[in-house]
Each structure stands twice: as C-alpha cells, then as structure tokens.
C-alpha cells in the first residue's frame, strides 16, 4: 500500500513512500518503477527530492529515522536517527543545505546535510507533531501539534518559540505558509481553519467555519488570496483569505478528503480521498 507520493522530479519522475518500508521513483509518463530504496524497517510516510540538484531523496519513516539516498545508485548516504519516536514529515530548505524533520517525539529537528550534523531540536509542544514546514525564504518555520497548538520559530533564535498559537479547541492537524512566508494557515480537528499574520505582531486574520468534520489539510493558492481546506466531511473548500468566507465547496468524493493542492499557476486543484480516488478540478 503506497501511502504518500510527493514531488515531481525533472517533470517525469515521482517519488513515493510505502507501508512496505521502501521508497520508489517512478516514471510519470510510463508508470514504470525506475528504482527502489531500501533500509527502513517500518512504513515510509514521506519522501521528497532535493530541491536543487535532484540527485538525492529524503525519506521519513515510522522506524524513527529519516534517511537520505542517492537517486541513481539507490545507496543510503545518511541515516538521521536522533528522534525518539516516529518521523512523520521531512522538508529540505530552499537551497537544499538544511533538512527539517518532525516527529511523534513532540519535537522538530533541523539538520545540516553538508556536515551531517544536527543543528537544533525544537521543543515547544506537549504532544505529537502533526506537521512542520518552512516558509519560502526559510527564515521562519512552523510546527503543528496534537496538543491543539501551533508554534512559529525564527531561524535566528531557535532556542525559544517566536509565536505560540493556542486558539484552536482541538488538535492542530496541519500548518502551511503562503508564498510570501508572512501568513500561516492552521487546520484543526475542531472543524475550522485559521489564517495568521506572522510578520511583526501575531494577528489572526480570518477563521474558516463551515466544515462538519475535522480539517486535515490546508494550502494557499499561489497568489495567496485563496485558502483551500480538505476535510473528513468528504469535501474540500475554497475560502477568501481576507474575509474567511467560503467561495466554493468541492463535493463529490465519497470518503474523507485528506490531501489537496494547487498547481503552480493556481487554476487546477488536486484532491485525494479515502474513497481511493483523486480528482482534478478546474
């Protein structure tokens, strides 16, 4: 069972992680497997390409490690095994020199890939992390947690939380920055999403109310004026960021919608559901 696919590589390649403990790279045009990456001892729940050279991938696993593999040789280059529990997400910085990992051990970690060293471990949550992300300039990062909070961290001062967001009444299931890195969206089990100004003083800009079940995913449109949410109520919704008003309900899935994304131009939407389908919306 493949549980997550992420990142297009040179247009024609896709990397996936699987319950079988492997990652694979596939040809998007032919659907054929190009290579398989082994070494993990439990499910691989995230896999990403290096953003600059595309010569390596990083995988995150329920075996409590993240690993870096050479794309061509499939050789394991680094085993990042500092976390004390499952690693559930990983992201390269924009220049590819740093790596961010988030774990059920309640922390996020920042790694220097060049020196193969741990730079910082971010401690601010009292329950498992649900996600952690950089903003585009990579001067801020955000963590979301099942402790019903999100935290924003400044790369210049990682020993303390810059902003602590505690307005949700249930678990925070996702966090996402807009393209400018100045606004943060949070999604929660309380059936709402919220948008925050995180440059300067922390300000809540809008609250998205309308879903009838947990909101598990949020993402901004490329221009940033629209927020999309995916929910266990089997819909995705589009919201006006400034007002929080719902502009469109994407209904049609027969099961929980657990992922959603815009294309680069923002005129096509992809949603993925537990009804075992993905849908494209224009």
N, C-alpha and C positions, 0 to 999 in steps of 0.2 A: 504493500500500500504506500503510494507516494503521498507525502503529507504537505510538502511545500515546494513550489518552484519559484525561482527568483532570478531576476537579472538576465537581460539579453546580452550575449557575448558576440561582438562583431556581427550583429544583426541575425546570424543564422544559428547561434548556439544558446542553449538554455541549460542552466544547472538546477538539479532537483535534489532534495533530500528525502529519505525514505525510512519507514518503520523497520526495514531490514538492516539498518545500520550503515548503509552505504550512501554515497552521493554519486550522481551520474551527470555527464554532459551529453546533450542530445542535439542532433541537427533539427532545427525548427522546420526546415523545408521538407526533409525526408522522413522525420520522425524516428530515425535510426540512432541508437546509442553509440556515441563516439568513444567514451571512456568511462571507467568505473573507479571509484576512490574508496579504499577500504582502510580500516584502522579503528573506527569507533566500535564500541561494544554495546551500544543501545541506539535508539532511534535518532536519526539526524533530523532536526526540526527547523534548521535554517541553513541556507547556503548562498554565498554571494561571491561575485567576481571582484578581483582587484579593479578599482575604477580607472587606473591609468594604463597599466601595461597589459592587463587581461591575461597575464601569464600564471597567475595563481588564483585559487579559490579559498575561501574560509568557510568552515562548517561548524555548526553548533549542535551539541548533542545532549541527550538525556543521560549520557555517561559522565556528565560533569566536566567535560572538556570542550574546547574549541580547537580546531586543527587547521593548519594551512597546508595545501597540497599544490604541487607543480602541475599545471594543466596538461602539459604534453607528456611528461613521464609518469604521471599519477603518483609520484613519490611524496610521502609526507615530509614536509620541511620543518614544521614546528608543531609541538603539542602544548597547548596553553591550558595547563591543568591546575590553576590556582584556586578556582571556585570550589566551594564545599557542597554544592548541590547541582542540579540540572542546569545546563546553559541553554537558554531558550531563545536568544536572539544575538545577532552579531552584525556589525556595520563597520566598513572601512571609513576613515576620514576622506575628505575630498581629494587630498593629494596621495592617499594610499599609504602614508607612513605610519598612521596610528590605526588601532583597531579597538572598537568598543564592543564589550560583551555584557549581557545581562543574565542574571541567574536567579533561580529559586532560593539561593542562599541569602536573598534580600539585598544584594549588592550589584553594582555595575563595576566593571574594570576597564581601564584604559591601558593598552599595550603599545610599546614601541616595536614595530615589526623589524626595523633595521637592526636594533641592538638586541632583539629577542628578550625584552625585559618588561616587567610590569611597572607602569608609571604611577598609577593611583588606583585605589579601590574606594568607590563612592558608597558611603554608609549614611543612610538617612531614613530608611524605611524599616517598618516593623513587621512586614510580611513579604511574601514572594513578589518579585518584579513581574509585570506583565509585558513590558516593552521598555526599550531605551533607544534614543535616537539623537544624532547630531542635528543642529541646524545647518543650512547650506554653507555659511562661512566657517563652520566648525569652531566658533568661539563660545557657543553655548551647547549644552546637551540637556535632555530631559529624560526623566525616568517616571514610569507609571507603576503603581503597585496595588496589590490586593488589600493593602491597608487603607484603601479609599483615598489615597493622596497621590499627587504628582509632585516631583521636585525638579527645579531648574538649577543647573550648575554652570558656573563660569569657569572656563578653561584656565583662567589666570589665577584662580583661587579654589582649588578642588578640595580643600580640607573642610569646607563647610557648604551648606545649601544656600544658594542665592535666593531662591523663592520656594516657599513651601505652600502648595495648593491643596487646601483641605475642605473645599466647598461641596464636593460630591458626598452623597449619603450612602454610597455603596462602593464596591471595588472599582478602581480605575483600570480599564481593560486595554486602553491604547492611548498613545500620545503621538502627535505629529506637528511638525513646524510647517509654516508656509514657506514659499520660495525665498522670501526676504530674510527669514530667520527671526523676524520680530514678533510674530504671533504664533501661539501654541494652541492646539486643539486637544481636548481630553475627552475620552469616551468612557462611559461608566455602566455598571450593572444597574444603576438607578434609572435607566432608560433615557438618559439625557446625554448630550454633548455640550461642551462649553468652549469658548474661544477667549484667549487671554492675550493682552499686550505684555510682552516680557522684556521690552526695552525701556529703561527708565524704571518708574514705579510699576509694580504689578497691578494690572487693571483687568477686570473681567469685562469683555466687550459684548458678549451675547450668550444666551442659553438656548439650545435647540430642544424643544419639547414637542413630542408627537409620537415617538415610537412607543409600542406597547410591551416591549421586552428589552433585554439588555442591548446596549450599543457596544459592539465588539471591535469596530474599526472606524477610524476617521482619516480623511485625507483632504487636502486643499486642492482646488483646481490650479493649474499652472499660473494663471494671472492672480489667484489668491482671493477672488471675490466670492467664490462658492466653496462651501464645505460639503463633502459627501460623507454619509454615515452608513454603516452596514449593521443590521440588527438581527437578533434571534426571532423577531416577528415576521421574518421571511421577506422583508423589504429592504431596499436601500433608499435613501432620501437625499435630496439636494437642498441646501439651505443658503440663504443670503447671509454672509458673514456679519455684516454690519448690524442687521436688524434681528437676526435669528429666525426669520420667517422661512417656512418651508416653501420652496418653489416647485418641487416635483417629487412625486412618490414613484419609485421604480418597483412595481409589483409584477409578479409572475412566477417567481421561484416558489417551490412547494416545501422548502425547508429553510433552516436558519441560513442567513447570508453572513458569512464570516470574513469575507475579504472584498475589497473594492479598490479600484484605482482608475485614474485618468490616463489617457495617452499624453504624449508630450505637448501636443497642440491644444489639448483640453476639450476636443469635440467628440471624443469616443470614450465610453466608460466600459470597464470590465468588472463584472461581479461574479463571485464564486459562492456556491451554496452547498449545504449538506444534503441537498437533493441530488448530488453528484452531477450537477451541470454548472457550466459557466455561461454567462450571457453577455453579449456585446450590445451596447445601447448608443444610439447617435442622438 
